[in-house]
Amino acid sequence: MPRLVKGGLIQCSLAESAEKPIEIVKKAMIDKHVALIEDAGKKGVQILCLQEIFYGPYFCAEQKTKWYGMVEKIPDGPTVTLMQQYAKKYQMVMIVPIYEEEMSGIYYNTAAVIDADGKFLGKYRKHHIPQVDPGFWEKFYFKPGNLGYPVFKTKYADIGVYICYDRHFPEGARILGLHGAEIVFNPSATVAGLSEYLWELEQPAHAVANGYFVGAINRVGTEAPWNIGEFYGKSYFCNPRGKIIAQASRDKTELVVADLDLDMIKEVRSVWQFYRDRRPESYKDIVEA
């Protein structure tokens, strides 16, 4: 019997103006996502990933302490607790990106991983934190991740998470493969410009180099008052051969669904023996400061 897993990705535009109070924006975004999560559940999605810090705007476009009001504890915060209920309801693994508060003043860009029975499995914290002017002031909001590159054994597949800017770094993508990831999800918030042509290049390359599936998620639309650019959507799944097998539009809120044949991983890796033939003893320069 083939190992088929139905994967889902949600790309979403901002549901309320970022100039409104945080609690209004947050509720509107959660409500909008819940409708899409319900749709995913009814379509039989088994593993679902949401976009980077899904319940708000891309607030890193400015430096205002107002946005620290978005932080939550993991797993005991209200958003993860709510998503555990939907995971259990639909027997659906969920990757839920959250603005995490470890303790007062210590915050991370984090993804919580919930198994199909609603159990919290663990979390991944974004490692690579950009500071690009204009618009990407993430070093003002997040500490670099410190939990390594975990792979989570879920009911349906072994999955890894890489968040947004992480995708530009092949080292972590390789480690996730070495740790046994069959699917790697990259929830993002990225705008048109320098990185758009890389969107369909880098992550399929990670898939090929490591022999796994990739689910890449981006939000859509422009977000006032910052207007740093257009979030260009185009969320997709690609297979271990680097072929995009399902993709969303550039400008619409959408659920992307794809059947992922996990048997392809063994097939591809038996032909391209990149793990067998690698030379780790010769790579020491990579980790030197």
Secondary structure as UniProt FT lines:
FT   STRAND          4..11
FT   TURN            18..19
FT   HELIX           22..42
FT   TURN            43..44
FT   STRAND          47..49
FT   TURN            52..55
FT   HELIX           59..61
FT   HELIX           65..70
FT   TURN            74..76
FT   HELIX           78..90
FT   STRAND          93..103
FT   TURN            104..105
FT   STRAND          106..114
FT   TURN            116..117
FT   STRAND          120..125
FT   STRAND          131..132
FT   TURN            133..135
FT   STRAND          136..137
FT   HELIX           138..140
FT   STRAND          151..153
FT   STRAND          158..161
FT   HELIX           164..168
FT   HELIX           170..178
FT   TURN            179..180
FT   STRAND          183..187
FT   TURN            194..195
FT   HELIX           196..199
FT   TURN            200..201
FT   HELIX           202..210
FT   STRAND          213..217
FT   STRAND          220..221
FT   TURN            224..226
FT   STRAND          231..232
FT   STRAND          236..238
FT   TURN            240..241
FT   STRAND          244..247
FT   STRAND          254..261
FT   HELIX           263..271
FT   HELIX           274..277
FT   HELIX           280..282
FT   HELIX           284..287
//
